[in-house]
Amino acid sequence: MPAPSVRAQLRLWFGRWGLPGALRLDNGWPWGSWSELPTALALWLAGLGVGLTFNPPRQPRFNGVVEKSHDTAARWAEPGRCDSPDELQRRLDEADWVQRQEYPQAGGLSRAQLWPGLSQPLREYSAGWEEGNWSLGLAEGYLAGFAASRKVEAGGRVCLYNRRVLVGRRHAGRVAHVAYDPEQHDWVVTDERGSYWARVPAPEISREQIVGLRLGSK
């Protein structure tokens, strides 16, 4: 699904269940990418104050609770017996309700009875709240934890998100390491050993670009 559609669903969930303290995510698009830099969707979540933990690639055991939940839902809903996506959704909703509200756990009580507080959002969320509280500083702080390796093109440029950045023609053919400085709001470029090459403005790291999900993935 495209990132705007995923975010629209997340906003619905946040409005229903509250803003989570953290999310555990897979590495594929639109959560992550292979560019070594976080996607716009990840930066948007970071700007909301949501912590992000990515599962190691191809190691589902690190997300065992969710994987087991998917297995249970598939067995109970029986997708192969459904005639349409609507029927599958109805069956999944029913299975979810039974597992949460009726299926006995400790002492014969359901999960809803054992942990009633889980139905009450700990952190409220609304579109108005996001408008007033989304933080570029939090997104920048998250971005600062990443570094990208890029081979310098013949013209002295490297690709960062949706633009080519000039780091110096004399470095053509070498590998540049690029990291974001949240205090100066620019890219810091070094060689493999950390020797300084340049500082480059980063106008793409802005509220407009991130919240608009307009950052590329390169």
Backbone hydrogen bonds, N-H to C=O, Kabsch-Sander energy under -0.5 kcal/mol:
donor,donor_aa,acceptor,acceptor_aa,energy
5,S,2,P,-0.7
6,V,2,P,-1.9
7,R,3,A,-2.7
8,A,4,P,-2.1
9,Q,5,S,-1.7
10,L,6,V,-2.3
11,R,7,R,-2.7
12,L,8,A,-1.5
13,W,9,Q,-2.4
14,F,10,L,-3.1
15,G,11,R,-2.2
16,R,12,L,-1.6
17,W,13,W,-3.5
18,G,14,F,-2.3
19,L,123,R,-3.2
23,L,51,G,-2.7
25,L,23,L,-0.5
25,L,53,T,-2.9
31,W,28,G,-1.1
32,G,28,G,-2.1
39,T,31,W,-0.7
43,L,39,T,-2.3
44,W,40,A,-2.4
45,L,41,L,-2.1
46,A,42,A,-2.4
47,G,43,L,-2.2
48,L,44,W,-0.8
48,L,45,L,-0.9
49,G,46,A,-1.7
50,V,45,L,-2.0
51,G,21,G,-2.8
51,G,49,G,-0.6
53,T,23,L,-2.5
55,N,25,L,-2.9
59,Q,56,P,-1.3
62,F,59,Q,-1.9
63,N,60,P,-2.1
64,G,61,R,-1.2
67,E,63,N,-2.4
68,K,64,G,-2.6
69,S,65,V,-2.0
70,H,66,V,-2.4
71,D,67,E,-2.0
72,T,68,K,-2.6
73,A,69,S,-2.7
74,A,70,H,-2.4
75,R,71,D,-2.1
76,W,72,T,-2.7
77,A,73,A,-2.8
78,E,74,A,-1.6
81,R,78,E,-2.0
82,C,79,P,-1.8
88,L,84,S,-2.0
89,Q,85,P,-2.6
90,R,86,D,-2.2
91,R,87,E,-2.4
92,L,88,L,-2.6
93,D,89,Q,-2.6
94,E,90,R,-2.1
95,A,91,R,-2.6
96,D,92,L,-2.6
97,W,93,D,-2.3
98,V,94,E,-2.5
99,Q,95,A,-2.5
100,R,96,D,-2.1
101,Q,97,W,-3.4
102,E,97,W,-0.6
102,E,98,V,-1.7
103,Y,98,V,-3.5
105,Q,109,L,-3.3
108,G,105,Q,-1.7
109,L,106,A,-1.7
111,R,99,Q,-0.5
112,A,100,R,-2.4
114,L,110,S,-2.4
115,W,111,R,-2.6
118,L,115,W,-1.6
119,S,116,P,-1.5
120,Q,117,G,-1.7
130,E,126,S,-2.5
131,E,127,A,-2.2
132,G,128,G,-1.7
133,N,129,W,-1.6
134,W,130,E,-2.4
135,S,47,G,-2.7
136,L,134,W,-0.5
139,A,135,S,-1.6
140,E,136,L,-2.9
141,G,137,G,-2.4
142,Y,138,L,-1.9
143,L,139,A,-2.4
144,A,140,E,-2.1
145,G,142,Y,-1.6
146,F,143,L,-2.0
148,A,178,V,-2.7
150,R,148,A,-0.5
150,R,176,A,-2.8
152,V,174,R,-3.1
153,E,157,R,-3.0
156,G,153,E,-2.2
158,V,165,V,-2.3
160,L,158,V,-0.5
160,L,163,R,-2.6
163,R,160,L,-1.4
165,V,158,V,-3.5
165,V,163,R,-0.5
167,V,156,G,-3.1
167,V,165,V,-0.5
168,G,156,G,-1.3
171,H,168,G,-1.6
172,A,169,R,-1.8
173,G,152,V,-2.5
174,R,171,H,-2.3
176,A,150,R,-3.6
176,A,174,R,-0.6
177,H,190,T,-2.8
178,V,148,A,-2.9
178,V,176,A,-0.5
179,A,188,V,-2.1
180,Y,146,F,-0.6
181,D,186,D,-3.0
185,H,181,D,-1.7
186,D,181,D,-1.2
187,W,200,V,-3.4
188,V,179,A,-3.4
189,V,187,W,-0.5
189,V,198,A,-3.2
190,T,177,H,-2.6
191,D,195,S,-1.7
194,G,191,D,-1.7
197,W,189,V,-3.0
198,A,189,V,-1.6
200,V,187,W,-2.6
202,A,185,H,-1.1
205,I,202,A,-1.5
206,S,204,E,-1.7
210,I,206,S,-2.4
211,V,207,R,-2.5
212,G,207,R,-0.5
212,G,208,E,-1.3
213,L,210,I,-1.8
214,R,209,Q,-3.0
215,L,209,Q,-0.6
